[in-house]
Amino acid sequence: MSIHRSDCATFQRMAARSPELVLETAWSADVMSGRGLSVYPVDLAVESNDRQGLLRDISEVFAREKMNVTGVKTRAGATSRTCNLLSRCRAPRKFSVRARY
């Protein structure tokens, strides 16, 4: 997931090309004004074909982005795997955002 300012040129190109990848997000008025909590728990679900090394590959993305994972739960089906991860996300200040996944 990437968080972009709504006026970011990269975001605008991506949104025009692949609008199904855009999730609208909102931050509280306190956070946007610099008051209140600016770190939020984020639940992320990853659904994929089951394969060896999948959880390692997902973990490497979090490590590369310097994000902590505080919880992981995986479920394997006959051919698929679902990984639910809990992380913490710092809310940006002074701009509205949209997320790309």
C-alpha positions in Angstrom: 0.0 0.0 0.0 1.3 3.4 -0.8 -0.2 6.7 0.5 -0.2 9.6 -1.8 -1.4 13.2 -1.6 -4.5 13.6 -3.7 -2.7 16.1 -5.9 0.3 13.9 -6.4 1.1 13.5 -10.1 2.1 9.9 -9.7 -1.1 9.1 -7.9 -3.2 10.9 -10.5 -1.6 8.9 -13.3 -2.2 5.7 -11.5 -5.8 6.5 -10.6 -6.6 7.4 -14.2 -4.9 4.1 -15.5 -6.2 1.8 -12.7 -9.1 3.3 -10.7 -9.9 -0.1 -9.1 -6.6 0.2 -7.2 -7.6 3.4 -5.4 -9.0 3.3 -1.8 -10.3 6.5 -0.3 -8.9 7.3 3.2 -9.6 9.9 5.8 -7.7 11.2 8.9 -9.3 12.8 11.9 -9.4 16.6 12.1 -7.2 16.4 15.2 -4.5 14.5 13.3 -4.7 16.8 10.2 -4.2 19.8 12.5 -1.3 18.3 14.3 -3.2 17.4 17.5 -4.0 13.9 18.7 -2.7 10.5 17.8 -0.9 10.2 14.5 -0.3 6.4 14.6 -3.1 4.0 13.8 -3.3 0.2 13.7 -3.8 -1.0 10.1 -5.2 -4.5 9.2 -4.1 -5.8 5.9 -5.3 -9.0 4.2 -3.3 -10.5 1.4 -4.9 -13.3 -0.6 -2.6 -15.3 -2.9 -2.0 -18.6 -4.5 -0.3 -20.8 -1.9 3.4 -21.2 -2.5 6.6 -21.7 -0.5 8.1 -18.5 0.8 5.0 -16.4 0.5 5.0 -15.1 4.1 8.7 -14.4 3.8 8.2 -12.3 0.6 5.4 -10.3 2.3 7.5 -9.7 5.4 10.4 -8.5 3.2 8.1 -5.8 1.8 7.3 -4.6 5.3 11.0 -4.7 6.3 12.1 -2.8 3.1 9.5 -0.1 3.9 10.7 0.0 7.6 7.2 -0.9 8.9 6.6 -3.0 12.0 4.3 -5.9 11.8 2.6 -6.5 15.2 0.5 -9.5 14.3 0.2 -12.2 11.7 -2.4 -14.8 11.1 -2.3 -17.1 8.0 -4.8 -19.6 6.6 -4.1 -22.0 3.9 -6.7 -23.5 1.6 -6.3 -26.2 -1.0 -4.7 -23.8 -3.4 -4.8 -20.4 -1.8 -3.4 -18.7 1.3 -4.8 -15.7 3.2 -2.4 -13.6 5.4 -3.9 -11.1 7.8 -1.3 -8.7 9.1 -1.5 -6.0 11.7 0.8 -3.0 11.4 0.9 0.6 12.5 0.6 3.5 10.1 1.6 7.1 10.8 -0.9 9.6 9.6 0.5 12.3 7.3 0.0 15.9 8.2 -1.4 18.8 6.2 -2.8 16.8 3.2 -5.5 14.5 2.3 -4.5 11.1 1.1 -5.6 8.2 -1.0 -4.1 4.7 -0.8 -3.0 2.4 -3.6 -2.7 -1.3 -3.0 
